[in-house]
Amino acid sequence: MSVKILHAADFHLDSAFGALTGEQAKLRRRESRALVERLSNYVNQSRIDVVLLAGDLFDSETTYRETVEQLLAALGAMRARVFIAPGNHDYFGARSPYATLDWPENVHVFTAAGVERVMLEELGCVVYGAAFTDQAQEESLLSGFSAPEDGLIHLMVLHGDLSAAQTPYDPITREQIASSKLDYLALGHTHAFGGVQRAGRTAYAYSGCPEGRGFDELGDKGFLCGTVERGEARMAFVPFARRRYEILTVDVSGKTPAQALRDALTQDTASDLYRVIFTGETDERGVDCRAIAAEFAQDFFHLELRDQTHIRQDIWARAQEDSLRGLFLRELRERYEQAEGEEKTVVERAARFGLAALDRRDL
């Protein structure tokens, strides 16, 4: 016997998206709400039996009514049993949506900082879970737990941190996972999918977040889907994000910055959010980021540009000129040769602005 499951976490609904414009942020919040509806359709089309949501569905206690209504409707429309383990951002408390709203009959919210067991007889399966009941959970929710040898499939959903022994976010260890004797442990908190791992007989994974929210959450985002049976979990990552965050480094040496960026772009970036870092050597003008942003505005949903280029060495050679320009470059070159690290960048920037002033150019 096997059970078909979907594992997702860290939706962070109603995130501020503070780095975007007001209109872009509103659109991203609407898209985040729509994600849950898309997920509901996927669950039904894929005939999922159990949905495990490993916490931080909400970004904070403050949620829009529209968001909660859409979430309840989407989860209620799933033809599956849904289990939620609240995390540090959406912890269970007297004022949380988990306590104040009527959740659909197919949805079970774990409400205590202790493992609870729910039997699904029709699936030959048991689902365990626990909740954050405050912003911090100093003690491991998995500590001391071990599933019985009863021939059933044992699943658990938790929000917790495997990355450090000292953490206020439910410090879980591989040894505890191995001792749990679970068939699959669905984890939330880490926003990147790091593969399906194994400790002892237990398979476990972080699904990552289904939508990136900043340039610390790059690339494909989604959830995990697959089948679990006694002693075996076959789970696959499903990319599901509407938009991707990407950081692209572009070497402009020997090219105009615009051409270098065109050559480096992949297809279909118009839906995505990019941070482009220009590197390499340029003349004293550097990269006109405002002009580049205007030229490429239609190629991206959101574009950030950073100029980390260096002045070509032949610019410094002009310090030998018998002119005000040469005198200026000689003085700066001495400082440049003595500088280290970030200080060299400051001297280069001074050279660019000074030469622009001497040439009466706008920089």
Secondary structure by P-SEA (a helix, b strand, c coil): ccccbbbbcccccccccccccaaaaaaaaaaaaaaaaaaaaaaaaacccbbbbcccccccccccaaaaaaaaaaaaaccbbbbbbbccccccccccccccccccccccccccccbbbbbcccccbbbbbccccccccccccccccccccccbbbbbbbbccccccccccccccaaaaaaccccbbbbccccccccccccccccccccccccccccccccccccccccccccccbbbbbbbccbbbbbbbbbcccccaaaaaaaacccccccbbbbbbbbccccccccaaaaaaaaacccccbbbbbbcccccaaaaaacccccaaaaaaaaaaaaaaaccaaaaaaaaaaaaaaaaaaacccc
